[in-house]
Amino acid sequence: MGNIGIWQIVLVLLVFMLLFGAGKLPQVAADLAKGVRGFKRELNGGEEAAADNVKQS
């Protein structure tokens, strides 16, 4: 249990294609990538802010 097979991936891709259409998939992927980059940037920014607070104490 918990293993993702090729058929599950294909099924998810088919559902995305039905929901968004083939033309919107690149845009959806780009928006998702921007979200992940922003999340990582905030995580790194939070660590830097915490380090700055420790240095000031």
Distance bins in CASP14 RR format, pairs under 12 A and 6 or more apart:
PFRMAT RR
TARGET T0000
AUTHOR 0000-0000-0000
RMODE 2
METHOD distances of the structure
MODEL  1
2 8 0 0 0 0 1 0 0 0 0 0 0
3 9 0 0 0 0 0 1 0 0 0 0 0
4 10 0 0 0 0 0 1 0 0 0 0 0
4 11 0 0 0 0 0 1 0 0 0 0 0
4 12 0 0 0 0 1 0 0 0 0 0 0
5 11 0 0 0 0 1 0 0 0 0 0 0
5 12 0 0 0 0 0 1 0 0 0 0 0
6 12 0 0 0 0 0 1 0 0 0 0 0
6 13 0 0 0 0 0 1 0 0 0 0 0
7 13 0 0 0 0 0 1 0 0 0 0 0
7 14 0 0 0 0 0 1 0 0 0 0 0
8 14 0 0 0 0 0 1 0 0 0 0 0
8 15 0 0 0 0 0 1 0 0 0 0 0
9 15 0 0 0 0 0 1 0 0 0 0 0
9 16 0 0 0 0 0 1 0 0 0 0 0
10 16 0 0 0 0 0 1 0 0 0 0 0
10 17 0 0 0 0 0 1 0 0 0 0 0
11 17 0 0 0 0 0 1 0 0 0 0 0
11 18 0 0 0 0 0 1 0 0 0 0 0
12 18 0 0 0 0 0 1 0 0 0 0 0
12 19 0 0 0 0 0 1 0 0 0 0 0
13 19 0 0 0 0 0 1 0 0 0 0 0
13 20 0 0 0 0 0 1 0 0 0 0 0
13 21 0 0 0 0 0 1 0 0 0 0 0
13 22 0 0 0 0 0 1 0 0 0 0 0
13 25 0 0 0 0 1 0 0 0 0 0 0
13 28 0 0 0 0 0 1 0 0 0 0 0
13 29 0 0 0 0 0 1 0 0 0 0 0
14 20 0 0 0 0 0 1 0 0 0 0 0
14 21 0 0 0 0 0 1 0 0 0 0 0
14 22 0 0 0 0 0 1 0 0 0 0 0
14 25 0 0 0 0 0 1 0 0 0 0 0
15 21 0 0 0 0 0 1 0 0 0 0 0
15 25 0 0 0 0 0 1 0 0 0 0 0
16 22 0 0 0 0 1 0 0 0 0 0 0
16 23 0 0 0 0 0 1 0 0 0 0 0
16 24 0 0 0 0 1 0 0 0 0 0 0
16 25 1 0 0 1 0 0 0 0 0 0 0
16 26 0 0 0 0 0 1 0 0 0 0 0
16 27 0 0 0 0 0 1 0 0 0 0 0
16 28 1 0 0 1 0 0 0 0 0 0 0
16 29 0 0 0 0 1 0 0 0 0 0 0
16 32 0 0 0 0 0 1 0 0 0 0 0
17 23 0 0 0 0 1 0 0 0 0 0 0
17 24 0 0 0 0 1 0 0 0 0 0 0
17 25 1 0 0 1 0 0 0 0 0 0 0
17 26 0 0 0 0 0 1 0 0 0 0 0
17 28 0 0 0 0 0 1 0 0 0 0 0
18 24 0 0 0 0 0 1 0 0 0 0 0
18 25 0 0 0 0 0 1 0 0 0 0 0
19 25 0 0 0 0 1 0 0 0 0 0 0
19 28 0 0 0 0 1 0 0 0 0 0 0
20 26 0 0 0 0 1 0 0 0 0 0 0
20 27 0 0 0 0 1 0 0 0 0 0 0
20 28 1 0 1 0 0 0 0 0 0 0 0
20 29 0 0 0 0 1 0 0 0 0 0 0
20 31 0 0 0 0 0 1 0 0 0 0 0
20 32 0 0 0 0 0 1 0 0 0 0 0
21 27 0 0 0 0 0 1 0 0 0 0 0
21 28 0 0 0 0 1 0 0 0 0 0 0
22 28 0 0 0 0 0 1 0 0 0 0 0
22 29 0 0 0 0 0 1 0 0 0 0 0
23 29 0 0 0 0 0 1 0 0 0 0 0
23 30 0 0 0 0 0 1 0 0 0 0 0
24 30 0 0 0 0 0 1 0 0 0 0 0
24 31 0 0 0 0 1 0 0 0 0 0 0
25 31 0 0 0 0 0 1 0 0 0 0 0
25 32 0 0 0 0 0 1 0 0 0 0 0
26 32 0 0 0 0 0 1 0 0 0 0 0
26 33 0 0 0 0 0 1 0 0 0 0 0
27 33 0 0 0 0 0 1 0 0 0 0 0
27 34 0 0 0 0 0 1 0 0 0 0 0
28 34 0 0 0 0 0 1 0 0 0 0 0
28 35 0 0 0 0 0 1 0 0 0 0 0
29 35 0 0 0 0 0 1 0 0 0 0 0
29 36 0 0 0 0 0 1 0 0 0 0 0
30 36 0 0 0 0 0 1 0 0 0 0 0
30 37 0 0 0 0 0 1 0 0 0 0 0
31 37 0 0 0 0 0 1 0 0 0 0 0
31 38 0 0 0 0 0 1 0 0 0 0 0
32 38 0 0 0 0 0 1 0 0 0 0 0
32 39 0 0 0 0 0 1 0 0 0 0 0
33 39 0 0 0 0 0 1 0 0 0 0 0
33 40 0 0 0 0 0 1 0 0 0 0 0
34 40 0 0 0 0 0 1 0 0 0 0 0
34 41 0 0 0 0 0 1 0 0 0 0 0
35 41 0 0 0 0 1 0 0 0 0 0 0
35 42 0 0 0 0 1 0 0 0 0 0 0
35 43 0 0 0 0 0 1 0 0 0 0 0
36 42 0 0 0 0 0 1 0 0 0 0 0
36 43 0 0 0 0 0 1 0 0 0 0 0
37 43 0 0 0 0 0 1 0 0 0 0 0
37 44 0 0 0 0 0 1 0 0 0 0 0
38 44 0 0 0 0 1 0 0 0 0 0 0
38 45 0 0 0 0 0 1 0 0 0 0 0
39 45 0 0 0 0 0 1 0 0 0 0 0
39 46 0 0 0 0 0 1 0 0 0 0 0
40 46 0 0 0 0 0 1 0 0 0 0 0
40 47 0 0 0 0 0 1 0 0 0 0 0
41 47 0 0 0 0 0 1 0 0 0 0 0
41 48 0 0 0 0 0 1 0 0 0 0 0
42 48 0 0 0 0 0 1 0 0 0 0 0
42 49 0 0 0 0 0 1 0 0 0 0 0
43 49 0 0 0 0 0 1 0 0 0 0 0
43 50 0 0 0 0 0 1 0 0 0 0 0
44 50 0 0 0 0 0 1 0 0 0 0 0
44 51 0 0 0 0 0 1 0 0 0 0 0
45 51 0 0 0 0 1 0 0 0 0 0 0
45 52 0 0 0 0 1 0 0 0 0 0 0
45 53 0 0 0 0 0 1 0 0 0 0 0
46 52 0 0 0 0 1 0 0 0 0 0 0
46 53 0 0 0 0 1 0 0 0 0 0 0
47 53 0 0 0 0 0 1 0 0 0 0 0
47 54 0 0 0 0 0 1 0 0 0 0 0
48 54 0 0 0 0 0 1 0 0 0 0 0
48 55 0 0 0 0 0 1 0 0 0 0 0
49 55 0 0 0 0 0 1 0 0 0 0 0
49 56 0 0 0 0 0 1 0 0 0 0 0
50 56 0 0 0 0 0 1 0 0 0 0 0
50 57 0 0 0 0 0 1 0 0 0 0 0
51 57 0 0 0 0 0 1 0 0 0 0 0
END
